[in-house]
Amino acid sequence: LLVEIDPSIPRATVEAGRAELAGLRAQLAEQQAEHELARRQYARQQQMDRDGSTRLEDVQTAEANMKAAAARVANLRAQIDQTGSRLRGDEAKLGFTRIYAPIAGTVISIDVKQGQTLNATYQTPTIMRIADLAQMTVWTQVSEADIRRVKPGMTGRFTTLGDDERAWAGKIRQILPAPPKPAGEAQASGGGQ
């Protein structure tokens, strides 16, 4: 776990959604029972109508009550689907309050400060950089005069500005005609690299 954004508001939203969903399910159970009662009353009115022992108006009322109860059941099922969908979205947002490292490594820079507002509308902000320091790739430029002597597989050595006493060694993996251009920068043309 690298970063945890205050989860109190998303957590409360999820809890409210779960409670709303439980309430809707209870209402659905009640409406299903009322629908079953209305269905039985309509069946009884139909039987009485066949026997000639009821009025047509009572049969029609029982039928309307049964259809209204079925509509209320369907409406509650739709509300449950809608609330469940919103709850899944809220649970996903709650999950976004915890940011985990995508790789094992070392934090090499922190690009934001505690309390800073981040806006991810157009581009995901960089919060920190993590590197696997056990293996690194170094990009360098070699003059045209010297590049013909450089071959893949050769050992290369370099120093860093922060510690020019220590030389780092590695193998040359590949030779490119020009360095890859970093995202967002235009590559200069001409000249051998």
C-alpha positions as CSV (number, residue, x, y, z in Angstrom):
1,L,0.0,0.0,0.0
2,L,1.5,3.3,-1.1
3,V,-1.3,5.9,-0.6
4,E,-4.6,5.9,1.1
5,I,-7.0,8.7,0.3
6,D,-9.5,9.6,3.1
7,P,-12.2,6.9,2.6
8,S,-14.8,8.2,5.1
9,I,-17.1,9.8,2.5
10,P,-16.9,6.9,-0.1
11,R,-17.3,4.4,2.8
12,A,-20.4,6.2,4.1
13,T,-21.9,6.2,0.6
14,V,-21.3,2.5,0.2
15,E,-22.9,1.8,3.6
16,A,-25.9,4.0,2.7
17,G,-26.3,2.1,-0.6
18,R,-26.2,-1.2,1.2
19,A,-28.9,-0.1,3.7
20,E,-31.0,1.2,0.8
21,L,-30.7,-2.1,-1.0
22,A,-31.7,-4.0,2.1
23,G,-34.7,-1.8,2.5
24,L,-35.8,-2.3,-1.1
25,R,-35.4,-6.0,-0.8
26,A,-37.7,-6.0,2.3
27,Q,-40.2,-3.9,0.3
28,L,-40.0,-6.4,-2.6
29,A,-40.8,-9.3,-0.2
30,E,-43.8,-7.4,1.1
31,Q,-45.0,-6.5,-2.4
32,Q,-44.5,-10.1,-3.6
33,A,-46.7,-11.3,-0.7
34,E,-49.4,-8.7,-1.7
35,H,-49.1,-9.7,-5.3
36,E,-49.7,-13.4,-4.3
37,L,-52.8,-12.3,-2.2
38,A,-54.1,-10.2,-5.1
39,R,-53.6,-13.1,-7.5
40,R,-55.5,-15.5,-5.2
41,Q,-58.3,-13.0,-4.8
42,Y,-58.6,-12.6,-8.5
43,A,-58.7,-16.3,-9.0
44,R,-61.4,-16.6,-6.4
45,Q,-63.4,-13.8,-8.1
46,Q,-63.1,-15.6,-11.4
47,Q,-64.4,-18.8,-9.9
48,M,-67.3,-16.9,-8.2
49,D,-68.0,-15.2,-11.6
50,R,-68.3,-18.6,-13.3
51,D,-70.7,-19.7,-10.5
52,G,-72.7,-16.5,-10.9
53,S,-72.2,-15.5,-7.3
54,T,-70.3,-12.1,-7.7
55,R,-70.5,-8.9,-9.6
56,L,-68.5,-8.1,-12.7
57,E,-67.2,-5.0,-11.0
58,D,-65.7,-7.1,-8.2
59,V,-63.9,-9.3,-10.7
60,Q,-62.5,-6.3,-12.5
61,T,-61.4,-4.7,-9.3
62,A,-59.6,-7.9,-8.3
63,E,-57.9,-8.1,-11.7
64,A,-56.8,-4.4,-11.4
65,N,-55.4,-5.0,-7.9
66,M,-53.4,-8.0,-9.1
67,K,-51.9,-6.1,-12.0
68,A,-51.1,-3.1,-9.8
69,A,-49.4,-5.4,-7.3
70,A,-47.4,-7.0,-10.2
71,A,-46.4,-3.5,-11.4
72,R,-45.2,-2.6,-7.9
73,V,-43.1,-5.8,-7.8
74,A,-41.5,-5.0,-11.2
75,N,-40.9,-1.4,-10.1
76,L,-39.1,-2.6,-6.9
77,R,-37.0,-5.0,-8.9
78,A,-36.0,-2.1,-11.2
79,Q,-35.1,0.0,-8.2
80,I,-33.1,-2.9,-6.7
81,D,-31.2,-3.2,-10.0
82,Q,-30.5,0.6,-10.1
83,T,-29.4,0.7,-6.5
84,G,-27.2,-2.4,-7.0
85,S,-25.6,-0.8,-10.0
86,R,-24.9,2.5,-8.1
87,L,-23.6,0.5,-5.1
88,R,-21.1,-1.4,-7.3
89,G,-19.9,2.0,-8.7
90,D,-19.6,3.4,-5.1
91,E,-17.7,0.2,-4.0
92,A,-15.3,0.7,-6.9
93,K,-14.8,4.4,-5.9
94,L,-14.1,3.2,-2.4
95,G,-11.5,0.8,-3.8
96,F,-9.8,3.7,-5.5
97,T,-9.0,5.3,-2.1
98,R,-6.2,2.8,-1.7
99,I,-3.3,2.9,-4.2
100,Y,-1.0,-0.1,-4.3
101,A,2.4,-0.4,-5.9
102,P,2.3,-2.1,-9.3
103,I,5.8,-3.6,-8.8
104,A,8.1,-4.4,-5.9
105,G,10.8,-1.7,-5.8
106,T,12.0,1.5,-4.2
107,V,10.2,4.8,-4.1
108,I,12.6,7.1,-6.0
109,S,10.5,10.3,-6.0
110,I,7.3,11.6,-4.5
111,D,5.7,14.1,-6.9
112,V,2.9,15.4,-4.6
113,K,2.6,16.7,-1.1
114,Q,0.2,15.5,1.6
115,G,-3.1,17.4,1.4
116,Q,-2.5,18.4,-2.3
117,T,-5.6,18.2,-4.5
118,L,-5.1,15.9,-7.5
119,N,-7.2,16.2,-10.6
120,A,-7.4,13.1,-12.8
121,T,-9.9,14.5,-15.3
122,Y,-7.7,14.5,-18.4
123,Q,-4.5,12.7,-17.3
124,T,-3.8,10.5,-14.4
125,P,-1.4,12.4,-12.1
126,T,1.9,10.9,-11.1
127,I,1.9,10.5,-7.3
128,M,5.3,8.8,-7.0
129,R,7.8,6.9,-9.0
130,I,8.9,3.4,-8.1
131,A,11.9,1.6,-9.6
132,D,13.4,-1.8,-9.4
133,L,17.0,-0.8,-8.6
134,A,18.3,-4.3,-9.0
135,Q,18.2,-3.8,-12.8
136,M,18.4,-0.6,-14.7
137,T,18.5,0.5,-18.3
138,V,20.7,3.4,-19.2
139,W,20.2,5.4,-22.4
140,T,23.2,7.3,-23.7
141,Q,24.3,9.1,-26.8
142,V,27.5,8.1,-28.5
143,S,29.3,10.3,-31.1
144,E,29.3,9.2,-34.8
145,A,33.0,8.9,-34.7
146,D,32.9,6.3,-31.8
147,I,29.7,4.4,-32.6
148,R,31.3,2.1,-35.1
149,R,33.4,0.5,-32.3
150,V,30.3,-0.1,-30.0
151,K,28.7,-3.6,-30.3
152,P,25.8,-5.3,-28.5
153,G,27.1,-7.6,-25.7
154,M,30.1,-5.3,-24.9
155,T,30.7,-4.2,-21.3
156,G,29.9,-0.5,-20.7
157,R,30.8,1.6,-17.7
158,F,29.4,4.9,-16.5
159,T,29.4,7.2,-13.5
160,T,26.7,9.4,-12.1
161,L,26.9,13.1,-11.3
162,G,26.1,12.4,-7.6
163,D,28.9,9.9,-7.2
164,D,31.7,10.1,-9.8
165,E,33.9,7.9,-7.6
166,R,31.8,4.8,-8.3
167,A,31.6,3.3,-11.8
168,W,28.6,1.3,-12.8
169,A,29.0,-1.6,-15.2
170,G,26.6,-3.3,-17.6
171,K,26.2,-5.0,-20.9
172,I,25.2,-3.1,-24.1
173,R,21.9,-4.5,-25.1
174,Q,21.1,-2.7,-28.3
175,I,22.2,0.2,-30.5
176,L,19.6,2.5,-31.9
177,P,20.0,5.1,-34.7
178,A,18.4,7.7,-32.4
179,P,17.3,7.6,-28.7
180,P,13.6,7.0,-28.1
181,K,11.8,10.3,-27.6
182,P,10.3,10.8,-24.1
183,A,6.5,11.2,-24.0
184,G,5.5,14.7,-24.8
185,E,8.8,15.8,-26.3
186,A,9.6,16.3,-30.0
187,Q,12.7,14.5,-31.2
188,A,15.4,16.5,-32.8
189,S,16.3,15.5,-36.4
190,G,19.7,15.1,-38.0
191,G,23.0,14.1,-36.6
192,G,24.1,10.6,-35.6
193,Q,23.4,9.4,-32.0
